[in-house]
Amino acid sequence: MNTEQRFAQPICQALDQGTCALDASITERLRAARERALARQYVLATETQIVGAGGTALLHGHEDERHPVRMLFAILALLLGFSLAYYWNGFSQADENEAIDSALLADDLPPKAYLDPGFQVWISHYAQASGR
Amino acid sequence: MASRSELADFLANAERRAFKQAMFAVRNEDAALDIVQDSMMRLAEKYGDRPPAELPLLFQRILQNAIRDHYRRMRTRAGQVISLSSLEYEEDGADDPLETLPIDEDLQPFATPHAALLQTETLTLIEDALQNLAPRQREAFLLRYWEGLDIAETASVMGCSEGSVKTHCSRACQSLAVSLAAKGLRPKDSRHEH
């Protein structure tokens, strides 16, 4: 212990004693302030838990961020969701193609006509003429 | 992450010293209580998820910033053009009155520490002497010796170099010794007791 520390020690002991002799009104206000601060921490902790339970824990929940099993489940769920969406989209596309094929086959105009360049030219002229 | 009970224990342990620190700095009970309350709220809100071991340093940093913010507000309210540096200690200032005070290298604790320090009158003298210190000296002294921070931690809280902390502490001790001696509390060389 150096000279300054030896000098400061009794002063700090006296200051410690002084903190025990604070007025009751002050200690009560300090206690109330502490309770308010702790309530604030409690609210924040609860909010974090609610966010985590809502499924966005990967982004906001500090606890969940560090939990490898939960992370793994979340990633698997995300991959499964993507797969289902892709699969479902494939069905919709097939339905749409089927409807177009049916319409082409059922039409009076043969499908070969759509491959004829002259027919394409006639359609564009016809479209321009009807636009006027 | 600090649990609620860990944070509660820390605050219960620190709040009175924090209040006294704020009182020394602002000399107003309501303002000091506001500063401590704001500091506790800020600690709980922003750093409530930190490990308990980090809380003391964080709390001191918040508290000292709150005290400095109070100084700034007071300065603005008063409408005076007072440079913040005038509230701080000029490290190389030649006009520092403490500069001329002799340093007693054999400075020792008070002759009868327990008897003397238990008295309220003595405590009042000590608190008055502390209150009259330059703000930066008082801040360094309280952080280093009362809060028990090491030099690096004190420098981090005060936002200055470690060398400045040593200077502030040294001059604070020097000034306190002179001030207390003037009031009859003379440090005594313990070599004479043996």
Interface residues (C-beta under 8 A of the other chain):
Chain A: T3 E4 Q5 R6 F7 A8 Q9 P10 I11 C12 Q13 A14 L15 D16 Q17 G18 T19 C20 A21 L22 I26 T27 R29 L30 R31 A33 R34 R36 A37 L38 R40 Q41 Y42 L44 A45 H62
Chain B: M1 R4 L7 A8 L11 A12 E15 R16 R17 F19 K20 E29 L33 V36 Q37 M40 M41 L43 A44 E45 G48 D49 E105 D106 L107 Q108 P109 F110 P113 A116 L117 L118 T120 T122 L123 I126 E127 L130 F141 R144 Y145 W146 C169 S170 C173 L176 A177 P187
